Amino acid sequence: MDAELTNAPVLTSHTETAQACVETLRALRLTIPNFIVPTRTGDGRSLAAGASVPPELVELVLVTVRNCAALVRGGALDAAEARDLMSYATAFGPVADEMEALTYFLRHSIASAKHKVGIDTLTTYALAQRLAKLPETADLAPVVADMRRILASRRKKSTTPAPVPPVTPVPKPVIE
């Protein structure tokens, strides 16, 4: 039996690995200039109008402001700062795309892992159902019943729609 234990593969702690990834991602935040964490749900929607202004319009406005004193406003971005922010947005757009792809791939990997375990579990369940019917492995019957109960409770939760109350029409008042 000791030989079996020493030849067993060493399993890494996925929790520790995941925690290290989270720490790396949080440290990555510190390396991104102008990184802002939204403070409220929906903050992104309030940015959409300004963020969708075409870069050509931004540049035209910057040039026009420089050449027309009447358009100069206090508190407005100066041309260098505006161009720097546009450069930042252009440069970090692909970084965001790569992070979104990473998120998609990670979610796919998680679903794939669950799928692999789920299919193996269902295959074993099907085998246990068949073996529980044989006299020499009839001791599996209570375990199969527990498995069936777990699957049935899962199905009931996901397929039971909420009852919809009937709509009673309100009679219109009669005006005489």
C-alpha positions in Angstrom: 0.0 0.0 0.0 2.9 2.4 0.7 4.0 1.9 -3.0 0.6 3.1 -4.1 0.9 6.2 -2.0 4.3 7.2 -3.1 3.4 6.8 -6.8 0.2 8.9 -6.4 0.3 12.2 -8.3 0.9 15.2 -6.2 -2.2 17.4 -6.3 -1.7 21.2 -6.0 -3.9 23.3 -3.9 -6.1 25.0 -6.4 -7.3 27.4 -3.7 -3.7 28.5 -3.1 -3.0 28.8 -6.8 -6.3 30.8 -7.3 -5.4 33.1 -4.4 -2.0 33.8 -5.9 -3.6 34.7 -9.2 -6.0 37.1 -7.5 -3.0 38.7 -5.7 -1.2 39.0 -9.0 -4.2 40.6 -10.7 -4.7 43.1 -7.8 -1.0 44.0 -8.0 -1.5 44.5 -11.7 -4.0 47.2 -10.9 -1.2 49.3 -9.4 0.8 49.2 -12.6 -2.1 50.7 -14.8 -2.0 54.5 -14.9 -5.3 56.3 -14.5 -6.9 53.1 -13.1 -10.3 54.0 -11.6 -12.6 51.7 -9.6 -16.3 52.5 -10.2 -18.0 53.7 -7.0 -21.5 53.0 -8.0 -23.4 50.5 -10.2 -24.0 52.2 -13.6 -21.0 54.5 -13.5 -20.0 53.1 -16.9 -23.3 54.3 -18.5 -22.6 57.8 -17.3 -19.2 57.7 -19.1 -20.5 56.4 -22.4 -21.5 59.6 -24.0 -18.2 61.4 -23.5 -16.1 58.2 -24.1 -17.7 57.8 -27.5 -16.7 61.1 -28.9 -14.6 60.5 -32.1 -10.8 61.2 -31.7 -11.0 63.3 -34.8 -13.5 65.6 -33.1 -11.3 65.8 -30.0 -8.3 66.9 -32.1 -10.3 69.4 -34.1 -11.6 71.0 -30.9 -8.1 71.1 -29.4 -6.8 72.9 -32.5 -9.8 75.2 -32.6 -9.5 76.2 -28.9 -5.9 77.0 -29.4 -6.7 79.3 -32.3 -9.9 80.9 -30.8 -9.6 82.7 -27.4 -13.4 82.8 -27.1 -13.4 79.0 -26.6 -10.9 78.9 -23.8 -12.6 77.8 -20.6 -11.3 77.7 -17.0 -10.9 74.2 -15.7 -10.8 72.7 -19.1 -8.1 70.1 -20.0 -5.1 71.6 -21.8 -4.2 70.2 -25.1 -1.3 68.1 -23.9 -3.3 66.5 -21.1 -6.2 65.7 -23.5 -3.8 64.2 -26.0 -2.1 62.2 -23.2 -5.5 60.8 -22.1 -6.4 59.9 -25.7 -3.1 58.1 -26.1 -3.7 56.3 -22.8 -7.1 55.1 -24.1 -5.7 54.0 -27.4 -2.8 52.1 -25.7 -4.8 50.4 -23.0 -7.8 49.3 -25.1 -6.0 46.2 -26.3 -5.0 45.4 -22.7 -8.7 45.5 -21.7 -9.5 43.3 -24.7 -6.8 40.8 -23.6 -8.2 40.7 -20.1 -11.7 40.2 -21.3 -10.4 37.3 -23.5 -8.6 35.9 -20.4 -11.9 36.1 -18.4 -13.8 34.3 -21.2 -11.1 31.6 -21.4 -11.0 31.2 -17.6 -14.8 30.8 -17.4 -14.7 28.3 -20.3 -11.9 26.4 -18.5 -14.0 26.3 -15.3 -17.1 25.1 -17.2 -14.9 22.5 -18.9 -13.6 21.2 -15.6 -17.1 21.0 -14.2 -18.3 19.2 -17.3 -15.5 16.6 -17.1 -16.3 15.9 -13.5 -20.1 16.0 -14.2 -19.9 13.5 -17.1 -17.7 11.2 -15.1 -20.1 11.4 -12.1 -23.2 10.7 -14.3 -21.4 7.8 -16.0 -20.6 6.3 -12.5 -24.2 6.9 -11.4 -25.6 5.1 -14.5 -23.2 2.2 -13.8 -24.2 2.2 -10.1 -27.9 2.0 -11.1 -27.3 -1.1 -13.2 -25.1 -2.8 -10.6 -27.6 -2.1 -7.8 -30.0 -4.4 -9.6 -27.6 -7.4 -9.4 -27.7 -9.6 -6.3 -23.9 -9.4 -5.7 -23.9 -5.6 -5.7 -27.3 -4.9 -4.3 -25.7 -3.0 -1.4 -25.4 -0.1 -3.8 -29.2 0.4 -3.9 -29.3 2.9 -0.9 -26.5 4.9 -2.4 -28.2 5.0 -5.8 -31.4 6.1 -4.0 -29.5 9.0 -2.4 -28.0 9.9 -5.8 -31.4 9.9 -7.4 -32.8 12.1 -4.6 -30.0 14.6 -5.1 -30.5 14.7 -8.9 -34.3 15.0 -8.5 -34.0 17.9 -6.0 -31.7 19.8 -8.4 -34.2 19.3 -11.3 -37.2 20.4 -9.3 -35.5 23.7 -8.4 -34.5 24.6 -11.9 -37.7 23.6 -13.7 -40.5 24.8 -11.4 -41.8 28.1 -12.8 -43.3 30.6 -10.4 -47.1 30.6 -10.4 -48.6 33.5 -12.3 -51.6 35.0 -10.7 -54.6 35.4 -13.0 -55.4 38.9 -14.2 -58.9 39.9 -13.3 -60.3 42.5 -15.7 -61.6 45.7 -14.0 -65.1 46.7 -15.2 -65.3 50.1 -16.7 -67.5 52.6 -14.9 -70.8 53.3 -16.6 -71.4 57.0 -17.2 -75.0 57.9 -17.7 
